[in-house]
Amino acid sequence: MNALESAAVNSTARRALQRFFELSWLIRLGGRLDGGRALEIGCGSGYGTQLIIERMGAASVDAVDPDPRMVDRARRRLRRHANVVRIVHGDALDLGGALGAEGGSYDAAFDFAVLHHIEDWRAALDEVARTLRPGGRFYFVEVTSAALARPTYDRLFDHPEHDRFAAGQLLAELSRHGLDVGPRWRTFIGSDYVLGVARRAGPSASGPE
């Protein structure tokens, strides 16, 4: 993520979009947690982590980010939640190494537009699926290859250029990793953005079907 995109994702406008639009849709599609242990991949400055506690109702959140500067910012932002939030330096490809996360560790996992930054995004999905308990939910908001191919994205932002996913490819890959989306997804601005909630195969968790 370059300096321009870092400024954009930490802007007031981005936070308002995340709080009032993305979270509203995720709750509509997958329900609140109202307890339980959550994971966030790529937490950045910690605003999404804050929302997972305050709006989604998670009992605790473990979050990782590969940028140590963002880890420091997130820890400062979340000081008042220090008893229920753990922020560590690491990435989504090795949650066991970063967090000691065993299989079935989490009731929910969150991806706020991080997966498209990861070169081996399929391996990241595999790791998320591994750490979710049966019936656990994966809440995702993602930028697709359609958006990344637009000249504005290409010129202004820094993303991996190969093996980016369209909305349908992401949904298919979720299914391949045992994460069932069903009808719980939507695209926006054509197919530039996709969000939804997938469930790991197993006993049903609470929340809308």
Secondary structure, DSSP 8 states (H G I E B T S, - for coil): --HHHHHHHTSHHHHHHIIIIIHHHHHHHH---SSSEEEEES-TTSHHHHHHHHTS--SEEEEEES-HHHHHHHHHHTGGGTTTEEEEE--TT-HHHHH---TT-EEEEEEES-GGG-TTHHHHHHHHHHHEEEEEEEEEEEE-HHHHTSHHHHHH-----SS---HHHHHHHHHHTTEE-TT-EEEETTTTEEEEEEEESSS--SS--
